[in-house]
Amino acid sequence: MPHDRTWRFSRGTQDAPSLGGLNGSVPVRADGTWLRRLLGFLGPGYMVSVGYMDPGNWATDIAGGAQFGYALLAVILLSNLMAIVLQALAVRLGIATGRDLAQACRDAYPRPVGILLWLACEAAIIACDLAEVIGTAIALKLLFGIPLILGAVITALDVFVVLLLLRRGFRALEAFVMGLLAVIFVCFGVQIALAAPPIQAVLSGFLPTTRIVTDPAALYIAIGIIGATVMPHNLYLHSAIVQTRAYPRDLEGRRAAIRFAVADSTIALMLALFVNAAILILAAAVFHGAGRTEVQEIEQAFELLSPLLGVGIASTLFAVALLASGLNSTVTATLAGQIVMEGFLRLRIPDWARRLITRGLAIVPVVIVTALYGDQGTARLLVLSQVVLSMQLPFAVIPLVRFVSDPAKMGALVVPAWLKLLSWAIAAVIVVLNVKLLFDTLGG
């Protein structure tokens, strides 16, 4: 078998590359130092990391830090390590087979199963977009006084930002994302310095405790953190965008591409770990430390940060980072929606139409809940959206692990035995936690 045909699916459609004309559009170096070659692959990992620090993370991290102090830092660390492994699997699938996860599912499963997986993924994308709408609308309200409902409607205009960037090439899109990530990183770096949390308490928080599982309230937030961190649509997204690099489509070229792409995603996800941990640490140090354990909403956090820290700029930095996070997340949701729809259904519609449909489905519940229950209802909807995301995870994780563990599909690039065992263990943890959450929720 030729090296560029290392995969086999039941209904191969190799004539339709993932992302169409963007596939193989970004040149990379075939020689030079390791660092210079890595620079060509930097980008997709940062685009994926956006989903790991979107506004949905803020709600769960703030609630977790305010209510349980530093205890849930262990969950953030665990979910980030799980994310590193799962995104590495998505990279391997995309590069080794030339298929993104949606295409692979469509080729490998009967049509009814494929439709079920597609619907589950669409639900996850809508839940993610819901978090982006709420987060961006809240940021616009905090910074400019725009009413929440109007802010939610304004978010529909972000489609034009994405279209403008794509016209300039995939690298322009990556540069936009990385620039906003730098803003988020700096804002939280300053806020952590202002909060000055106790180092020993922070380090102790990274050690897991039984309370996380035995306390239903802690478990609910913990599952929300996992749902906000390990995002199902990111697996579809990553398996596609790594193929934008023009690496040689032979066995050695693919091996090298996997190494550099995994390094890219691992570095980017460590940045996401810092941001997620920073949000929870900030909430624990400022709110939990002051006895304000009831703080669960982003707006509450904004109003209390500056008074409790005694620094006026703290709340402004918080809102600026939130706005950057919301804007950034629109890019990944747009691309993920395109990849999922084209991969599962072979249905191509204009990017602007796809974006407006997804955003419309997210705006409607925000407007209704805000009108009926006010801002507090919106905050609860934000946390719930992250739990919904977590419930969709098994539908993406299990097929991914199956594919990368199958020598018939992966050829010489199949995952080694130790990684296969680790991957199935992660999948099992996700399924067990979600079943327990469902049981606790139904049981009241």
C-alpha positions as CSV (number, residue, x, y, z in Angstrom):
1,M,0.0,0.0,0.0
2,P,1.4,3.5,-0.8
3,H,2.4,5.6,2.1
4,D,-0.2,8.3,1.2
5,R,-3.0,5.7,1.5
6,T,-2.4,4.5,5.0
7,W,-6.1,4.5,5.9
8,R,-9.1,2.4,5.0
9,F,-12.8,3.2,5.7
10,S,-15.9,1.4,4.5
11,R,-16.9,4.2,2.2
12,G,-13.8,6.2,1.4
13,T,-14.3,9.7,0.0
14,Q,-10.7,10.7,-0.4
15,D,-11.6,13.0,-3.4
16,A,-13.0,15.6,-0.9
17,P,-10.2,16.9,1.3
18,S,-11.1,18.5,4.6
19,L,-11.6,22.3,4.4
20,G,-11.3,22.2,0.6
21,G,-9.0,24.8,-0.7
22,L,-7.4,25.5,2.7
23,N,-6.1,21.9,2.8
24,G,-2.3,22.1,2.5
25,S,-2.3,25.9,1.9
26,V,0.2,26.8,4.6
27,P,3.8,26.1,3.7
28,V,6.1,24.5,6.3
29,R,9.9,24.0,6.3
30,A,11.3,20.6,5.4
31,D,14.7,21.3,6.9
32,G,16.3,23.6,9.5
33,T,16.4,23.5,13.3
34,W,13.6,21.9,15.3
35,L,12.4,25.4,16.4
36,R,12.3,26.8,12.9
37,R,10.3,23.8,11.7
38,L,7.9,24.1,14.6
39,L,7.1,27.7,13.8
40,G,5.5,26.5,10.6
41,F,3.1,24.3,12.6
42,L,2.3,26.9,15.3
43,G,-1.3,28.0,15.0
44,P,-3.9,25.2,15.0
45,G,-3.1,24.4,18.6
46,Y,-3.8,28.0,19.6
47,M,-7.1,28.0,17.6
48,V,-8.1,24.9,19.5
49,S,-7.0,26.3,22.8
50,V,-9.6,29.1,22.4
51,G,-12.3,26.6,23.2
52,Y,-10.6,25.7,26.4
53,M,-10.8,29.3,27.8
54,D,-14.1,30.5,26.3
55,P,-16.8,32.3,28.4
56,G,-18.3,29.0,29.4
57,N,-15.1,28.3,31.4
58,W,-15.5,31.6,33.2
59,A,-18.9,30.7,34.7
60,T,-17.8,27.3,35.9
61,D,-14.4,28.4,37.2
62,I,-15.8,31.4,39.0
63,A,-18.5,29.3,40.7
64,G,-16.0,26.6,41.6
65,G,-13.5,29.0,43.1
66,A,-16.0,31.1,45.0
67,Q,-17.8,28.0,46.5
68,F,-15.0,25.5,47.0
69,G,-11.8,27.6,47.1
70,Y,-8.9,26.0,45.4
71,A,-10.2,22.4,45.6
72,L,-11.3,22.2,42.0
73,L,-7.9,23.1,40.6
74,A,-7.3,19.4,40.5
75,V,-10.2,19.0,38.1
76,I,-8.8,21.8,35.9
77,L,-5.4,20.0,35.8
78,L,-7.0,16.6,35.1
79,S,-9.2,17.9,32.3
80,N,-6.3,19.8,30.8
81,L,-4.1,16.7,30.7
82,M,-7.1,14.7,29.2
83,A,-7.4,17.5,26.6
84,I,-3.7,17.3,25.7
85,V,-4.1,13.5,25.0
86,L,-7.4,13.8,23.1
87,Q,-6.2,16.7,20.9
88,A,-3.0,14.7,20.1
89,L,-5.3,11.8,19.0
90,A,-7.2,14.2,16.8
91,V,-4.0,15.5,15.3
92,R,-2.8,11.9,14.6
93,L,-6.1,11.0,12.9
94,G,-6.2,14.0,10.7
95,I,-2.5,13.7,9.6
96,A,-2.3,10.0,9.3
97,T,-5.5,9.4,7.4
98,G,-6.1,12.7,5.6
99,R,-9.6,12.6,7.1
100,D,-11.1,14.8,9.8
101,L,-13.1,13.2,12.5
102,A,-16.5,14.0,10.9
103,Q,-15.4,12.5,7.6
104,A,-14.0,9.4,9.4
105,C,-17.3,8.9,11.3
106,R,-19.3,9.2,8.1
107,D,-17.2,6.7,6.2
108,A,-17.0,4.2,9.1
109,Y,-20.5,4.1,10.5
110,P,-23.9,3.3,9.0
111,R,-25.9,6.4,8.0
112,P,-28.3,6.3,11.1
113,V,-25.3,6.2,13.4
114,G,-23.6,9.0,11.5
115,I,-26.8,11.2,11.7
116,L,-26.9,10.6,15.5
117,L,-23.3,11.6,15.9
118,W,-23.9,14.6,13.7
119,L,-26.9,15.8,15.8
120,A,-24.9,15.3,19.0
121,C,-22.1,17.4,17.7
122,E,-24.4,20.1,16.4
123,A,-25.9,20.2,19.9
124,A,-22.4,20.7,21.4
125,I,-21.6,23.5,18.9
126,I,-24.9,25.3,19.7
127,A,-24.1,24.9,23.5
128,C,-20.7,26.3,22.9
129,D,-22.1,29.2,20.8
130,L,-24.6,29.8,23.5
131,A,-21.7,30.4,26.0
132,E,-20.0,32.8,23.5
133,V,-23.2,34.8,23.0
134,I,-23.7,35.2,26.7
135,G,-20.1,36.0,27.5
136,T,-19.7,38.5,24.7
137,A,-23.0,40.2,25.5
138,I,-22.1,40.4,29.2
139,A,-18.7,41.9,28.3
140,L,-20.4,44.5,26.0
141,K,-22.7,45.4,28.9
142,L,-19.9,45.7,31.4
143,L,-17.7,47.8,29.2
144,F,-20.1,49.9,27.3
145,G,-23.5,49.7,29.1
146,I,-25.2,47.9,26.2
147,P,-28.3,45.9,27.4
148,L,-27.8,42.2,27.5
149,I,-30.5,41.4,24.9
150,L,-29.1,43.9,22.4
151,G,-25.6,42.7,23.0
152,A,-26.7,39.1,22.2
153,V,-28.1,40.3,18.9
154,I,-25.0,42.3,18.1
155,T,-22.9,39.1,18.4
156,A,-24.4,37.9,15.1
157,L,-22.3,40.5,13.3
158,D,-19.1,38.6,14.2
159,V,-19.6,36.5,11.1
160,F,-18.2,39.3,9.0
161,V,-15.0,39.4,11.0
162,V,-14.4,35.7,10.3
163,L,-15.2,36.1,6.6
164,L,-12.8,39.0,6.3
165,L,-10.0,37.1,8.0
166,L,-10.4,34.0,5.9
167,R,-10.1,36.1,2.7
168,R,-6.6,37.0,3.8
169,G,-5.7,33.4,4.3
170,F,-5.6,30.9,7.2
171,R,-2.5,32.4,8.7
172,A,-4.4,35.7,9.2
173,L,-7.1,33.9,11.1
174,E,-4.5,32.3,13.3
175,A,-2.7,35.6,13.9
176,F,-6.1,37.2,15.0
177,V,-6.7,34.3,17.5
178,M,-3.2,34.4,18.9
179,G,-3.3,38.2,19.4
180,L,-6.5,38.0,21.4
181,L,-5.1,35.1,23.4
182,A,-2.1,37.3,24.3
183,V,-4.6,40.0,25.6
184,I,-6.4,37.4,27.8
185,F,-3.1,36.1,29.1
186,V,-1.8,39.5,30.1
187,C,-5.1,40.6,31.7
188,F,-5.1,37.5,34.0
189,G,-1.4,37.7,34.7
190,V,-2.0,41.2,36.1
191,Q,-5.1,40.2,38.1
192,I,-3.3,37.2,39.7
193,A,-0.4,39.5,40.7
194,L,-3.0,41.9,42.3
195,A,-4.8,39.1,44.1
196,A,-1.5,37.5,45.4
197,P,-3.0,34.1,46.4
198,P,-1.2,32.0,49.0
199,I,1.1,29.7,47.0
200,Q,0.8,26.7,49.4
201,A,-3.0,26.7,49.1
202,V,-2.9,27.0,45.3
203,L,-0.4,24.1,45.0
204,S,-2.6,22.0,47.5
205,G,-5.6,22.6,45.2
206,F,-4.0,20.7,42.4
207,L,-4.1,17.5,44.5
208,P,-7.5,15.7,44.1
209,T,-9.8,15.1,47.1
210,T,-12.8,12.8,47.5
211,R,-15.0,15.8,48.1
212,I,-15.0,16.4,44.3
213,V,-17.0,13.1,43.7
214,T,-18.9,12.8,47.0
215,D,-20.4,16.4,47.0
216,P,-23.1,16.6,44.3
217,A,-22.7,20.4,44.1
218,A,-18.9,20.1,43.6
219,L,-19.4,17.3,41.1
220,Y,-21.9,19.3,39.1
221,I,-19.4,22.2,38.8
222,A,-16.5,19.7,38.2
223,I,-18.4,18.1,35.2
224,G,-19.1,21.6,34.0
225,I,-15.4,22.4,34.1
226,I,-14.6,19.2,32.1
227,G,-17.3,20.1,29.6
228,A,-15.9,23.6,29.3
229,T,-12.3,22.3,29.0
230,V,-12.5,19.1,26.9
231,M,-14.8,20.3,24.1
232,P,-16.2,17.7,21.7
233,H,-16.3,20.0,18.6
234,N,-12.6,20.8,19.2
235,L,-11.7,17.2,18.3
236,Y,-13.5,17.6,14.9
237,L,-11.9,21.0,14.4
238,H,-8.3,20.0,15.2
239,S,-8.4,16.9,13.0
240,A,-9.2,19.2,10.1
241,I,-7.1,22.3,10.6
242,V,-3.8,20.4,11.1
243,Q,-4.2,19.5,7.5
244,T,-3.9,23.1,6.4
245,R,-0.1,22.6,6.6
246,A,1.7,21.6,3.4
247,Y,3.7,18.7,4.9
248,P,4.7,15.8,2.6
249,R,1.9,13.4,2.3
250,D,4.1,10.3,2.7
251,L,4.9,8.2,5.8
252,E,7.9,10.2,7.0
253,G,6.3,13.5,6.2
254,R,3.3,12.5,8.3
255,R,5.4,11.3,11.2
256,A,7.2,14.6,11.4
257,A,4.0,16.5,11.0
258,I,2.4,14.6,13.9
259,R,5.4,15.4,16.2
260,F,5.3,19.2,15.4
261,A,1.5,19.4,15.5
262,V,1.3,17.7,18.9
263,A,4.0,20.0,20.2
264,D,2.0,23.0,19.0
265,S,-1.2,21.8,20.7
266,T,0.5,20.8,23.9
267,I,2.2,24.3,24.3
268,A,-1.1,26.0,23.5
269,L,-3.1,23.9,26.0
270,M,-0.6,24.7,28.7
271,L,-1.5,28.4,28.1
272,A,-5.1,27.4,28.4
273,L,-4.3,25.7,31.7
274,F,-2.8,28.9,33.1
275,V,-5.9,31.0,32.1
276,N,-8.4,28.4,33.4
277,A,-6.5,28.0,36.7
278,A,-6.1,31.8,36.9
279,I,-9.9,32.4,36.8
280,L,-10.5,29.8,39.5
281,I,-7.6,31.1,41.6
282,L,-8.8,34.6,41.3
283,A,-12.3,33.6,42.4
284,A,-11.0,31.6,45.3
285,A,-8.6,34.3,46.5
286,V,-10.9,37.2,46.2
287,F,-14.4,35.8,46.7
288,H,-14.0,32.6,48.7
289,G,-11.4,34.2,50.9
290,A,-13.8,37.0,51.7
291,G,-16.6,34.7,52.5
292,R,-18.5,35.5,49.3
293,T,-19.2,31.9,48.4
294,E,-22.5,32.8,46.7
295,V,-20.7,34.4,43.7
296,Q,-21.5,32.4,40.6
297,E,-22.2,35.0,37.9
298,I,-19.7,36.9,35.7
299,E,-21.4,40.2,36.4
300,Q,-21.1,39.6,40.2
301,A,-17.4,38.9,39.8
302,F,-17.0,42.1,37.8
303,E,-18.8,44.3,40.4
304,L,-16.9,42.8,43.3
305,L,-13.3,42.5,42.0
306,S,-12.2,46.1,42.2
307,P,-13.8,46.8,45.7
308,L,-12.4,43.6,47.2
309,L,-9.0,44.0,45.6
310,G,-8.9,47.7,46.2
311,V,-7.7,48.4,42.6
312,G,-10.0,50.1,40.1
313,I,-8.5,48.6,37.0
314,A,-9.1,45.0,38.1
315,S,-12.7,44.8,37.0
316,T,-11.9,46.5,33.7
317,L,-9.2,44.0,32.9
318,F,-11.6,41.2,33.7
319,A,-14.2,42.6,31.2
320,V,-11.6,43.2,28.5
321,A,-10.4,39.6,28.8
322,L,-14.0,38.4,28.7
323,L,-14.6,40.3,25.5
324,A,-11.4,39.0,23.9
325,S,-12.5,35.5,24.9
326,G,-15.9,35.8,23.4
327,L,-14.6,37.3,20.1
328,N,-12.0,34.6,19.8
329,S,-14.4,31.7,20.4
330,T,-16.5,32.8,17.3
331,V,-13.7,31.7,15.0
332,T,-13.5,28.1,16.2
333,A,-17.3,27.7,16.3
334,T,-17.6,28.9,12.7
335,L,-14.9,26.5,11.4
336,A,-16.1,23.6,13.6
337,G,-19.7,24.0,12.3
338,Q,-18.4,24.0,8.7
339,I,-16.2,20.9,9.2
340,V,-19.0,19.0,11.0
341,M,-21.7,19.8,8.4
342,E,-19.4,19.0,5.4
343,G,-17.9,15.9,7.0
344,F,-21.1,14.2,8.1
345,L,-23.5,15.4,5.4
346,R,-21.3,16.5,2.5
347,L,-23.4,19.6,2.6
348,R,-21.7,22.8,1.7
349,I,-23.4,26.1,2.4
350,P,-21.9,29.6,2.4
351,D,-19.8,30.4,5.6
352,W,-22.0,33.4,6.4
353,A,-25.2,31.3,6.2
354,R,-23.8,28.6,8.4
355,R,-22.6,31.1,10.9
356,L,-25.8,33.0,11.1
357,I,-27.8,29.8,11.5
358,T,-25.7,28.6,14.4
359,R,-25.6,32.0,16.0
360,G,-29.4,32.4,15.6
361,L,-30.0,29.1,17.4
362,A,-27.8,30.4,20.3
363,I,-29.3,33.9,20.4
364,V,-32.9,32.8,20.7
365,P,-32.7,31.0,24.1
366,V,-30.5,33.8,25.5
367,V,-33.1,36.5,24.6
368,I,-36.0,34.4,25.9
369,V,-34.3,33.5,29.2
370,T,-33.0,37.0,29.7
371,A,-36.5,38.4,29.1
372,L,-38.2,36.0,31.4
373,Y,-35.7,35.6,34.3
374,G,-33.2,38.5,33.9
375,D,-29.5,38.3,34.1
376,Q,-29.5,35.6,36.8
377,G,-31.3,33.2,34.5
378,T,-28.7,33.9,31.8
379,A,-25.9,33.0,34.2
380,R,-27.5,29.7,35.1
381,L,-28.0,29.0,31.3
382,L,-24.2,29.6,30.9
383,V,-23.3,26.9,33.4
384,L,-25.9,24.5,32.0
385,S,-24.5,24.9,28.5
386,Q,-21.1,23.6,29.8
387,V,-22.8,20.5,31.3
388,V,-24.6,19.9,28.0
389,L,-21.2,20.1,26.3
390,S,-19.8,17.5,28.7
391,M,-22.7,15.2,28.0
392,Q,-21.8,15.2,24.3
393,L,-18.2,14.3,24.9
394,P,-18.5,10.5,24.7
395,F,-20.1,10.8,21.2
396,A,-16.8,12.3,19.9
397,V,-14.2,10.7,22.1
398,I,-15.2,7.0,21.7
399,P,-15.2,7.1,17.8
400,L,-11.9,9.0,17.9
401,V,-10.2,6.5,20.2
402,R,-11.6,3.6,18.1
403,F,-10.2,5.1,14.8
404,V,-6.7,5.9,16.0
405,S,-6.4,2.4,17.6
406,D,-7.4,0.6,14.4
407,P,-4.3,-0.5,12.3
408,A,-6.6,-1.0,9.2
409,K,-7.4,2.7,9.3
410,M,-4.1,4.2,10.6
411,G,-1.6,1.9,9.1
412,A,2.0,2.4,10.4
413,L,0.8,5.4,12.4
414,V,-1.6,3.6,14.7
415,V,-1.2,4.6,18.3
416,P,1.1,2.5,20.5
417,A,-0.4,0.1,23.1
418,W,0.2,2.4,26.1
419,L,-1.5,5.4,24.4
420,K,-4.4,3.2,23.4
421,L,-4.9,2.1,27.0
422,L,-4.6,5.6,28.3
423,S,-7.1,6.9,25.7
424,W,-9.7,4.3,26.6
425,A,-9.1,5.1,30.3
426,I,-9.8,8.7,29.6
427,A,-12.9,7.8,27.6
428,A,-14.1,5.6,30.5
429,V,-13.6,8.4,33.0
430,I,-15.7,10.8,30.9
431,V,-18.5,8.3,30.5
432,V,-18.6,7.4,34.2
433,L,-18.6,11.0,35.3
434,N,-21.4,11.9,32.9
435,V,-23.5,8.9,33.9
436,K,-23.1,9.9,37.6
437,L,-24.0,13.5,36.8
438,L,-27.1,12.4,34.9
439,F,-28.2,10.2,37.8
440,D,-27.6,13.0,40.4
441,T,-29.5,15.5,38.2
442,L,-32.5,13.2,37.6
443,G,-32.5,12.2,41.3
444,G,-32.6,15.9,42.3
